[in-house]
Amino acid sequence: MLTITPTAMMDKVPTEGPEVFAVIGGKKVFLPVDARYVMQDRRGLWYYSSRKPRPKEGDWTPNKTSIACLTERGYVRALKTDTVQQWEETCQRTVRMMRSKSGGNRRPLED
């Protein structure tokens, strides 16, 4: 049996470490710390990568990881949205924020 593990969380802020997220389909998707870019393929599935991807033979370069989230019903599913623009134009940088040690203040995380 194939088991898919979640690689992202929807609208649930991580309690420790930096916040790395992207806004996909109007929702905040929190990603692993190594995620620097998110992109959508022509089928509508979303991926993240640690290096800037390049288009290659009708798809993004192979060094990408699919974004899978836990649904309200408890299932893990690949994140898929309707395609609004051409897949080559969907690559975007993630937002990286860090909480201050003294409280809830947040600041942009430097690369």
Sequence and secondary structure as in RCSB ss.txt:
>XXXX:A:sequence
MLTITPTAMMDKVPTEGPEVFAVIGGKKVFLPVDARYVMQDRRGLWYYSSRKPRPKEGDWTPNKTSIACLTERGY
VRALKTDTVQQWEETCQRTVRMMRSKSGGNRRPLED
>XXXX:A:secstr
        EES   SSS EEEEEETTEEEE  TT  EEEE TTSBEEEESS   EETTEE S  EE EEE TTS 
EEE B    S GGG  EE EEEEE TTSS EEE   
